Amino acid sequence: MKFNFQILLFSLFTTGWVSAQQSCYWQQKVDYQMEVEMNVKNYQYDGAQELTYTNNSPDTLTKVFYHLYFNAFQPGSQMDARLQDIQDPDGRMVNNLGTRENPNYESRISKLKEDEIGYLKVTSLKQNGKKLNYQTIGTVLEVQLNKPLLPGKSTQFSMDFEGQVPVQIRRSGRNNAEGVALSMTQWYPKLAEYDFEGWHADPYIAREFHGVWGDFDVKITIDKDYTLGGTGYLQNPEEIGHGYEEEGQKVKQKGRKLTWHFKAPNVHDFTWAADPNFIHDKLKAEDGTMLHFLYKDNDEYKDAWKKLQPKTAELLAYYNEHIGPYPYDQYSVIQGGDGGMEYAMCTLITGERNYESLVGVTAHEFAHSWFQFVLATNESQNEWMDEGFTTYISVLAEDKILNKNSDHPLSSSYRNYNYIANSGQEQPLTTHADRYRTNMNYGIGAYSKGSVFLAQLGYIIGEENLAKTLKRYFQEWKFKHPTPNDFIRVAEKVSGAELSWYLNDFTRTINTIDYAIEKVEAKGRNTEITLKRIGLMPMPIEVEVTFKDNSTQKYYIPLEMMRWEQSDNGKQLEDWGWGHPTYSFEIEKSKAGIKKIEVDSGQLMADIDRDNNVWEN
């Protein structure tokens, strides 16, 4: 029989190549040059965009997609339809025509008039100077390339577009409830991300975002009375003024409008806000980062904004220490939007708050500069990684800098998770952010269960290993798009434990943790304690025995599938294999006798029924 060595060699080569591609990380790159001119009377603007897009994937691309987010703010959009369909719509986006007990929600988007809607209209689009065929489908622009983009190659896209800023309803918009003129988020045609899973051209329905890393060069022309702040470094402060010029520097202003020129290196979004009555304060942090604060001139809240500024510097120091050094030279806290939302090098927050509320919202949004704007997870698919990790670290930071000294700072996250886990309504954290049945499900899953994921990981591998994991995760994955698997692999490398079971059960299923003390009985000179696993999710177990003289002894039961144990966590017992529903061990009787036995006395395990965790004599 003849053997075809050519076929064998080809088979071996292609198999190895595919295997290598699956394990090799890559990400796309896009560089933006944009010029936009804003009409502050009718809130319409004209823009020109030049993109250089580099295909670092192993695939040949025959099409691309852009996000046109402002098109969501039109009657009949998918965002409008979802507001009318979901049982608990975002209160900022609806009018309640009924009562609190019997609400009758009306979508605010459905009532927008022609001069109040948002839109982005592409009027011209070319690839390397040649016109392209494209069509707008809601909030997505579908583009057929004239020439396929090969792996490792770059191409140029030239676009002219028109936009109208919607009445402020969600995140973006004009004239928000506090009177901020322009909150310009998701305001430009933004190239969609293509990664190892393919295109992420999600319609804008409710949630958050995923973007391509690149450099931005943006010029914004606007009425000279307006002060701007946002993403990027201002290139022409001598022409602008408004608090950006250096002390003693003469500002050159000509005409009725000014052009603000910003550059932002290595970001995946560009945001700005503007108002004619912004106060602009600056504070240089200990690490050299320039902190900018832009807020309305309102006597009632001005003192709170002043007090916020040194606390923001403290937050920066906390995150630098516990995650990794902030990589940009500036950060801006800007009044705008409809609550609090993170963006590249800045955040927009509502500003009519007391001091503690300002610190709280800034703590959360600032932490997103690490967990999303440097560690750029896909927020639509893994929303719990940015919201949950941010909740975890910001709650700890706030507790520290406000001197709250809570015994269990994340207890509210545990309570929220416990509620949803026992409600029968929980959905797994693999649910797409737009696909949660209710906003409550999304909020508890993304924010609360996501933060519990980290806190509970500290229970599993120890707080010291968790702290090392966060820092190593930042170092290995900054300026990339990490996935849940990437994070858990870092935790494994740091700790030495096998942790795929934890990622799987806690994020990909709705399996719950429930361990009980089934019985305690005399066994000769000893006492035998029998534990029972009621929930499907496995865990290593800590048991604390309190004797009647108030002395205590901890016992640690390793989880067999972890292939690891916390050697400094009390008396080490034999492993517990998940397949065994019960586990018994004996302890020596104390002369004082046993007063209490408790599973997980530190309450860092997300046990859904703590009543059966305690036995008392």
N, C-alpha and C positions, 0 to 999 in steps of 0.2 A: 504494500500500500504506500502511495506517495504521500509525503507530508509537506504541506506548504509552509515553509519557514517564514515567508513574507507575511502571511496571515497571522502567524504566531507573534512575530515581532510587532506588527501593527496593533494586535490585541493587547499585548503587554504594555506597549507605549501608551495607548489611549486609556487603558484602565488606570495606569499610574498617574496619568495627567489629570483625569477626572478626580481621582482620590486626592491628589495634591490641591486641586482647585477647591475642593470641599473643605479642606483644612486651612487654606490660605486666606487671610483676611485682606480685603480690598475695600475701597470706598471711592465714590465719584467726587469730582471737584467742579465747582462753577465759580467764575469770577464775574461780578456785576459792575457795570458802569451805568449809572442812571442819572438823568436830569429830569426834574419835575417842577412845574410852576403851578402854584396854588392860588385860586381866586377865593379870598376869604369872604366874599359877599354871597356867592352861590355855592360854595364848597365843592366846586368842580376843579379838576386839575388835568393837565396834559403832561404826558411823560414819554421819554425816550430811553430805551434800554439796550445796552450792548453786553452780550454774554459770551464768555469763552467757556465752553463745556468740555471737560476731559473725561473720556470713557476709560476708567481704570478697571472695568469689569472684564471677564473673559468672554463676554458676549458681544455680538454685533447688534447694534441698535438701529431699528428702522423707523422708530417713532419716539416722540417725547411728549410729556404732559406738563402743563402749568396749572397751578392753583390760582383761581380768581375768586378769592375769599369774599370780597364785597358783594358778589352776586347773591350771596345767601340772604342779604337783607332786602328781599323783594317779596311781595305777596305771591304765594304759590310755590315758593322755593321749598326744598326738602327740609331746611331748618324750620320754616314756617309750618309745614305739615307735621313735623315731629312735635312741635310745641302743642299742636292741637290734638295729638294722638297720645302722648305720654300722660300718665295719671298724675304725676307730680312735676309739672313744668317749672323751670327756673323762674322764681318770682320776679326777677328783674326784667323778664322778657314777656310778661303777660299782664293783662289787667284782670282783676278779680271782680266779676260782675255780680257775684253772689255774696255769700257770707263766709266767714272763716270755717264754720261747721259744714256748710254746703256750698263749696266754691263753684263758680262757673267761669272758667278761664277763657280769656280772649287773647289770642296772639297779638302782640304789639306790631309784629312785622306785617300781619294781614291788614293793618290799618294805615300803612305808610302810603303817602301820596307820591306822585311822580318826582317832585322836587325834594323828597325826604328819603327815598330809597338809596341803597348803595349800588354801585355797579363798577365793573372794570370791562372796558371794551377794547379789544385789540383791533387796531385799524390797519396795521401793516406788520408782516413778519417775514423775514428772509433768513436763509441759511447760506453763509458765505456769499452774500450779495444776490442770491436768487430767491424769488418768491416761493413761499411754501403754501401748501394746502392745509387748512386747519378749520376746526369748528368748535364752537362753544357749547358745552353741555352742562348747564347749570353753573357750578363753581369750578369746573374743570375745562381747560383748553386742550383738545386733542390735536396733535400735530403729526403729519406724515412727512418724514424727511425726504428731501430730494436725493440725497446721497447717504447710504448707510454709514453709520459711525462705527468704525472698526475698533477692536480692543487696543487700548494704548494711544488712541488718536484723539485729537481735539477738533472742535468745530466752533464757528461763531454764529450767534443768532442776533439779529437786529430787529427791534420791535418798537413801534409807536403805539401808545395806548392812551385812553381817556378814562378818567375815574370820577366818581361822585361819592363824597363821604356821606354815609347814612346818618340819620338821626341816631344818637348813641342808644343802642339796645344791649349789645353784648360785646365787651372788650373794646372794640373799635367804635369810632363815631365822633360826631360833633355835638358840642353843647351838652355835656353830660349833666347829671342831676346836680352837680356842684358848680356848674358853670364853666368848666374847662372847655375851651373852644375846639381843640383838635386832639383826639387820641388816635394816632395813626399807626395802627397795628394791622398786620395782614393786608396792607394797602396797595401792594404792587403785584404784578404777575410773577409768581414765584415758581421756579422750576421744581417739579416733583422729584422725589428721591427714587433712585433705582439701586437695589442692593441684592444680596444673595437670594432674596425671596421674590425678586422681580420689582415691578413698578408699584409705588405707593401713591396712586392718584386718587386718594379718598375724597369724596365730596365733603364739603364743610357743612356738617349737620349740627354738631354741638360741641365737640371736644377739642383736643389739642393737636399737636403737629409733629411733623417729621421733615427735616430739611437737609439740603446738601451743603457740605462745608465749602467755604470759599472766602474770597476777599471782596469787600464792597467799597466802591468809590461813588458817593452819592452827593448830588448838588440839589438843594431845595430852595426854590425862589418863592418868597412870600413877603407880604406887607411888613415894612421895617419896624412896626410897633410890636411885632410878635417875638417872644423869646422861645427858642427851641431847645430841646434836650432829648437825648436818647442814645442810640447805638453809635459807636464810632468816635474818633478824635476829630475835633474841629480843626480844619486846616487854615482858616483865614480869620482868626480872632480880631486882627487889626481892622478888618472891614465890618465886623459884626458888633462888637461891644456886648451889651446885655450881660455883663458880669464875666465874660470869657476873656476879655483883654487883660494883659498884665498891668500891674499897678504903674501908673504914670504913662501908660502907652496911649498915644493919640489914635482915636478910632476914625476911620475914613468911611463915611456913609454918603452914597450918592443916590438921588432919585427916591421914589416912593417905595421901592422894593429892595430887599437884600437877598443875596444868594449865599446860603449856608453850605459849606463844603465839608463833608465828613468822609473819613476813611476808617474802615473797620477790618482788621486783619483776622482771618481764620475764625469766622463765625458762620452760623447757618440761618440767620434771620437779620432783618434790619427794621427798627422801630423808632418812631419819634412822636413827640407831643409838642403842642405849641399853644400859647395863650398870650394876650397882650398885657396881662396883669400878673404874670409869674414873678415871685421873688426867687432869686437865684443865689443860694449860699454854697460855699465850698469848704471842705475840710480835708486836710491831708492826713491820711492814716499813718500809723507807725511803720507799715511796710512800704510807704511811699505812694500807695494808691490814692488818687484824688477822688474824693466822694463829692458828688454834686447833688443838691437838693433843690427841686423846682416845685413851688407850691403857690397857691393863690394867696393874695394879700388879704387875709381874713383875721381880724383881731382876736376872734374867739379861739382860733386854733393855732395861732402863730407861736405861742410859747411851747406848745406840744411839739411842733415841728423843730423848734430850736433844740429842745431837750433830746429829740430823736437822734440828732446828728452824732454826738459822741457815742451813743449806744450802737449806732450803725458801725462805727469804727471797732467797737468791742465785738460785734457779731463777725466782722471780717476777720479779726484776730482769732476768734474761736474756730471758724471754719478753716482758716489756714492751718491751724494746729491739728484739728481732728480729721480733716479730709486731705488737704493739700493746698499749696500756695495758689491764690487767685492769679490767673495768668495775664490779666490785662492791666493797663495803667489807670483805669478809671471805672467808676460805677455811678449810676444816677438813680436816685429815688424821685419819682415824678408823680405829682397828683394828676389823676386822669382815670379813664376807664370806668369800671363799674364795681370794683371790689379790690382784687389784687391779682395781677398776672405778670409772670416772668417773661423777660425778653433778653436778647443779647446785650450785655453790658448795662442793663437797666431794668427797672420794674415800673409799672403803672399801678398806683394804688389810689383808692378814694382817700381824701385827706381830712374830711370833717370827722375826726375821731379824737378820743382822748389819748393821752400820752401812752398808756400801756397798750391800747389797741393799735396805735401806730407802730410801736415796737414789735408787737406780735405779728402783724401782717408783713412788716419789713423783714423780720427774722425768717419767715417762711419763703417769701419771694426771693430774698437774697440768696438763700440756700440753694435755690434752683439754678443759680449761676454755676454751681458744681454739678448738681444732679439734674441735668438736662442741657445746660448750655456749654458745658465742657464734656461731661459724660452724656453724650447725646443719644439717649435711648429713643426708640420709636414710641411716642406717647399714645398713639392710637391703639397699638397692640400690647404694649407693656406699660400701661399708665401707672401701675402700682410701683414701678421702679423709680419714676421721677417723683410722683406725689407721695408715695409711702416713705421713700428714703429721705425726702425733704422734710416730711412731717417728723420723722424720727430725730433727725439732727437738729432741726429748728426748735423743737420742743425742749430738747436738752440745752440748747444754747440760750433760749429765753429763760429757762429755769435758772441757769447759771448767772446771766448778766443782770437779771432782775432780782436776784437773791431770794428766789422762792424756796429753794432747798426742799423740794418735794421728796417724800419717801419713794414714790412711784410716779414719776412725771408722765409716763405714757399710759397711765391707768385708763384715761378716757378712750384711747385707741383700743385697749383690750375690751372695755365695756361695749363699745360700738360693734366690734367684731363678734363678741359673745351674743349680742342681740341678733345680728343678721344670721349667725350660724344656727341659732335656735329657732329662727322664724320660719324656716322652710322656703325662704325666698332667695337664699344666697345663690350666686352664680360664680363659677371659677374665675380666677384672675386672668385666665387666658381669653376671657371674653373681650371682644373688640370694644373700645371705649364707647362707640355709638350704639352698641347692641344690648346694653343693660336694660332690663325691663323698666327700671325706675331710676331717677336721679339719686335717690337714697341708696340703691344698690351700688351704683357707681361710686358715690362718695365714700361709703363705708369700705368698699372693696379697695379702691385706689388709695385713699388716705389712711384709713385705720388698719385694715388688714395688711396693707403694704408696710406700714411702720411696725406692726407686730412681727412681720416677717424678719425684720432686722433685730428687734429687741429679743425675740425668741431664739434667733441664731446665736445671740450672746449667751443665752441659757445653754444652748446645745454645745458650743465650742469654747465657751468662756469669754468673759468680757475683754480680756487682753487680746485674745485672738481676733475678736470682732473688730477691735480698734485697729489692729494691724491689717486686717482685711480691707477696711475702708480706705486706708492709705495706699495699700498696694493696688487696689482696684483703680484708684485715681491715677496712680503713676503708670499703670499698664494700659489704661483705656481712655485717657484724656484725649480730646480732639478726635474721638472715634465714635462709632455707633455700637456700644456693647449690648448684648442680649442677656436674658436671665441666666443662660448657661455659662456665659463668660464670667458673670459675677460669682456663681457658685463654684466654678473651677478655681477662681482666685481664693475663695474661702477654703477650699480643699488644700491648695498648695500651702497656705499659711498654717492651717491647723494640722494637716495630715489625716483628717477624717474623711470618710466617704460620705458625701452629702447629696447625691442625686435623688435619694428617696425623699429628702426634705423639700427640695425644689418641686418634685413631682406632686407629692401629696398636698402640700400647702398652697400651691399656686395653680396646679393643673386639674385639681379635683376639688370637691367640696367635702372630702373626708374630714371628720372632726377628731379632736383629741379629747378623750374622756377616760381617765384612770381613777379607779376607786380602791379604797381599803375594804376588802370583802370580809375578812375576819381576823381576829386577834385572839389567840388561845395559848394556854400553857402547854409547853412541850417539855416535860421533865423539869430540869432546872432552868430551862430557857423559855422564851416567849416566841411563838411563831407568828409571823405577819404574812398574810396572803393578800396580794394585790390582784386586781382584775383590770384587763384592758377591755373597755366597753366600746369606745370609738374605734374606727378603722385605721386611724393614723398612728404610726409608731412614734415613740419618743424615748430617749434615755430618761431615767427617773431619779429624782432626788427625794429622799425620805428623811424627815427630821423627827427624832424622838425626843420628847421633853419629859424628864423625870420629875417626880413630886418634890424633889429638892431644887427644881428649876434649872438643873444642869441639862445640857442637850448633847445629842450625838447625831451626826449626819451620816447617811448611807447613800451610796451612789450605785445605781444599777445601769451599766453600759448597755446600749442598744447594739445587738449583735451585728446588724447590717452596717453600722458605722465603722466597724473594724478599728475602733479608737475609744479612748476613755479619758476622762478628766482625772488625772492621777492625784490632784490636790483637792478633790472635792469630797471630803469625808471618807468613811470606810468603803473600800472597793468590794463590791459583790460580783457574783458571776453574771455574765451577759444574759440578757433576756432576748430570746428569739421571737420575732413578731408573731409567728404562727401559733405560739402557745398563749392562750387567752388569760392564763393566770400565772403568778410567780410567787413563790414562797421563800422566805428566809427566816433564820432564827437569830435572835439577839440574846445576850446574856441578861438575866434579870438583875436589876439594880436593887440594892437594899431599900432604896426610897420608893421603888415601884414606879410604874409608868403612868404619867399624867395625860399625855397627848401624843398622838402620832399624826403627822401631816405630810401629804404628798405635795411637793412644790411649795414650800412655805414662802419662797420669795415671790411667788405669783408671776413668774415670767413665762411659764408654759400656758398656752392659750387653751386651757382646759375648759370645756363648755359647761361643766357641772361641778362646781367647787364644793358643793354640799357633801359629796361622797369622798372628798379628799382628806377628811379629818375624822379621826377616831379619838374619843375622849373617855377617860375612865372616871 
